[in-house]
């Protein structure tokens, strides 16, 4: 009995010595969040914009002391918009034990990564081109490309238009855009004039001449990155007059500065309504959008664009996972939480067991460039 008592005392004493160290080790753990983004190359205009929103979230969280006693550790991998590099990035994140991967890259790279996260971790996707399966651990915080195209169709209806010229890229994102355009515009009975262009092309005159006729009153350039600049410059060189809609990914101050001297008479774009928050009907969304616009502009001395907004949406979902799910490494629990709860953001995210796309076409508006600001666009006259 005395021996048992002495051993118990010794064990208790040892535990008392070790416990503070164990607690300290626990407290020193971080939430590892991986980010895959093209920070160089033609798609860098997308990756760097998303990266800014993620870094802003991480800095704000850590300045406030972290989440549940842990700070967020961001591990970023530059995939250069190359699918094989994106796969290597994702594998590295998984090996490191990332609790969440933010896929801030383009279509082909995202598709290449999806098979690697069949068993987790949770992957958040700002791109509109994926539409992840509801039996997966991937969640899209953007409206689908089809929903974005539907917003263009609504604008055409409001303008009384029946015909649209469209220039799309030949890459994976372009394939998605073309499929959406044919489905949506076809369903509305619109006449779609379509031409394709390689992202590396330096002139789009041939493609534009093919889709813009004397009765064309609206042109849609659907793709992202530097190639879109080529279309705008060629538009100017041809002296074309109809308003041009550019992709949401080009609603940025950087894009505006590049095309400011060659932009069409009316430059329009697809965008999340949070860009013009006064149109948001939900008071919470409106307040959160205005707060983000102000905070981002103060931080980076530049206006917010749709890419930033989608980056903010992804980090809001990541933040909710880390705060609301008791064990974020239990990916089934994360999946159940996201499918059962509205995540408050600049646009509230509503996933479900049948859809892992958080927004629909109601979150998309057509905006117009006025000076250096994007405002709600008036119909084509």
N, C-alpha and C positions, 0 to 999 in steps of 0.2 A: 504493500500500500504506500509506504513511504517512498519507495523507488518510483512508483507511478506518479506520485505527487511531484517529486523532484523533476522527473522528465517533463511533466506538464508545465511546471514553472519555467524550465529551460526553453521549451518550445514557445511559450508565451513571450518570454523575454526576447527570443530571437525574432519573433514576429513583430514585436514592438520596435526592434531595431530596423527591420527590413521594410515595414509598412510605409514609413514616410518616403523612402526611396522609391518604392513601387508607385506610390501616389504621385510623386514628382515625375516619374517616367511617364505615367498616364497623362499627367497634365501637359507634358512636353510633346505629346503626340499631336500631329496635325491632320486636318482633313486634306488629303491629296486630291486635287482636281486637275485632270489633264485637259489640255487644249490642243487640238490639231487645227492648224490654220496656214494658208499660203501667205507668208510674210514677204516673199520675193517672187518675181516673175509677173506675168500678165494679170494674174488674179490677186495680186497683192493689195489692190485698192479695196477688195472685199475683206481679205484677212486682217489687214492692219486696222480697219474700222471696227471690226468685231473685237479684236484684241484690246482696243482701248476701253471698250465697255467692260470687258472681263477684268482688266487690270484695275479699273475704277472700283468695281465691286470688291475685289480682293483687298485693296488698300483700305476701303471704308470699313469692311468687316474686321480686319486685323487691328485697325486703329481703335475700334470700339471694344477690343478685347477678345475677338473671335466668336465662335459659336459653341455653346456647351463646353466652354473652357478650352477649346482648341482653336488655334488659328488655321486659316486656309493657306495651304501651300500650292501654288500654281506651277504646274510643269507644262511648258509650251513647246511644241514640236512643229517646225516649219516643214510642211509637206510639199511646198512649191507647186501645189495643185497637180501633183503626180500620184496616181493611185497606188503605185508600188511603194512610194515613200510614205503615203498615208497609212498603209498597212503596217509598215515598220514602226511608225509613230504609235499606232494603236497598241501594237504588241508591247512596245516599251512601256506605255502607260499601264497596261494590265499587269505586266511583270513588276512594276513599281508598287502596285496595290492601289491604283486610283479608284476612289469611291464613285466618281462621276467623270465621264469624258464629254467635253463640249466639242462637238464636231463643227468647228467654224470654218469649214472648207466647202468645196463645190461638189457637184453631183457625182462625178465619176469616183472621186476619192471617198465620198460618203458611202456609196454603194460597195466599194471595196472593203470598207471597214466593218460594215454591218454584220457579216458572218462571224467576225471575231468576238462580238458581244452577245452572241446567242444566249449565253449563260450569265450575262452581266459583264462589266458594270453597266449602270444606267448611262445611256448616251442621249444628249440633248442636241437638237439639230435646228439651227436657224434657217437653213435653206428651205425654199418652198417646193423643191423638186423631188423629194424623197417619198413622202407619205408612208411612214413605217408601218409594218404589220402590227395589228393590235395584240398579237401574241408574243411580241418582242419586248425588249427593254429599252427601245429607242422611242423618243418623244420629240415631235416637231413643234416648235414654238411659233412658226410662221403659218399663215394661210397657205394652202396648196397653190401651185402654179395655176391650176384650173380655177380656183377662187379668184386669183389675181386677174386672170383673163376675163372672168365674169364681170369684174369691176370695169374693164374696158368696154365690154358689151353694154353695160348699164349706161356708160357715158355716151356711147354711140346712140343708144335709144333716146337719151335726153337731148341729143343734138340732131335727132332726125336723120341719122346716117344709115346707109345700108351697105357701104363698101369700105374696106380698109386695106391699105398696103402694109405688108409686114416683111421685115428683114430679120432673119434668125441665124444664129451661129450653127456650125456643123458639128459642134461637140455634144456631149451628153446632155448638158443643160438645154442646148438648142433643140434637141430631139424632144425633150419634155415640153418645151414651149410650143413647138409645132403641133404636137399631139393635142395639147390643151386648146390651141387656137382652132384647129379643125373641128374639135368636138363642140366647143362653146359657140363659136361664130356660126358653125353649121346648124346648131340647134336653133339659133335665132334667125336663120335664113339670110345671114349676111354674106356678101361676096368677098372672099378672102383672096387677095393677090399676094403670093408668097415667093420670096427668094432667099437663098442660103448664102452665107459668107463664112470663110475661114477666119478664125480669130487673129491669125497673123497677117491678114490682108491689109494693105495700106491704102486701098481705094475701094469704094463701094458704089461707084457711079453706075456700073453695069446692073447691079442688083436693084438700085433705086429706080433706074430707068425702066426696069421690068415691072415694078409694082406701082409706080406713080403715073397715073394717066390724067387726062384733062378733067375727069369726073371724080378724082380721088381727093377727098377733103380731110383725110386723117391717115397718118403713117405711124406704125408701131415698130420700134427697134427693141427687140425683146431680150437681148442678152447683156451680160455684165462685163465689167473690166475695160481694158484699154481699147478693145475692138469697137466698142460703142462710139468712141471718139472718132474713129475712122468714118462711121456712118454719118455722124453729125457734120464733119468737115466736108464730106462729099456732097451732102445735102446743100450746104452753103455754096459749094463750087458750081453746082447745077442750077442754082438760083431757084430752088423749089420753095413754094409758099405755104402749103398745108401745114397745120400744126403737127408736131412730132411728139409721140409718147415714148419715153425711154424707160428702161427697166428700173424697178425699185432700187436695185443695187447701185444705180448711178445718181441717186438723189443725195448728192454729197457736195460739200463746198469745194472739195478737191476737183471733182468732175466739172463743176461750174467754172472754176478758174481756168481749166484747160480749154473749155469750149466757149468762153464768154465772148470772144471776138468772131466766132463762126456759128453761133447758135441760130436756129430757125427763128422766124418772126414770133412764133409761140412754141416754147419748149415745155412740154408736159411730162408727167411721170406718174407711175403707180407708186403708192406709198401707204404705209400704215397711217390710220387716222390720227394717231398720236403726234404726228408731225404738225398737225393743226388741231391742237387739243380742244379748242373751243367747240368743235363739232361733236365731241364725244358726249353722249347722253348720260353715261354713268358718272356721277360726281366723283367717285373714288378713282376711276380711270383717269378722269380729267385732271384731278389734283396730282396724281402720281406722274402723269405725263409732263405736266408743267414743272413739277419739282425736278424731274430728271433732265428736262431741257435746260433748266436754269443751272443745275449742278454740273452737268456735262460742259456747258458753255463756259462756266467759271473755271473748270478744271483744265480744259484744253484750248480755250480761246477760239472756238470754232462752233458753228451751228450743228445741231443734231441732224442726222439723216436716218433713213429707214433701216439701214444696216445697224447703226448704233442702237436703234429701238429694239431690233430683234436680238442684238447682243444683250441688251438690258433684260429682255424677256427671258432669255436663257439663264441669266444669272439669278433672276427672281425665282425661277423654278429650282435651280440648284440650291439657293438659299432656303427655300421652303423645305426641300428634302432634308437638308442638314439640321434644320430646326424642328421639324415636325415628325420625322420618322425616327423612332427610338434607336434603331440600328440601321443606318443608311447602307451598310454593307449587306443587309438582307434585301436583295434586289426584288424579291417577290413582294416584300412589304412595301418597298418604294413604288412598285408598279400598282399595287392595290391602293396606296394613298393617292397617287396621281389620278387614277381612274375614278376615284370617289370624291375628290375635293376640288373646288375651284381655287386656283392659285392666283392671288391678286398680283397684278402687274400693271404696266402702262396700258396693256390690253389683257384683261383677265383671261387666263388659260383654262380651257374646259376640255380636258381629255375624258375618255370614257372607255369601258371595256371593249367597245366596237370601233373606236377611233383614237389614234394617238396623235392627231393633229389638233393643236390647241385653239386655232382661230379659223374663222370662215370668211366669206367674202364681205360680210358686214364690217369687218375691220379694215377694209381697203378703200381708199379714195383716190381720185385723180387730182393731182396738184399741178400748179403752174409756177414757173420761175418768174418772179418779179424782183428785179435787182439781184440781190444775193439771197433772197428768201423764197421759200416755197409756200404758196397759198392755195386754197381750194380753187380748182379750175372752173371757170365758166364754160358752158357748152360751146361747141363750135358754131359760129354764126354763118 
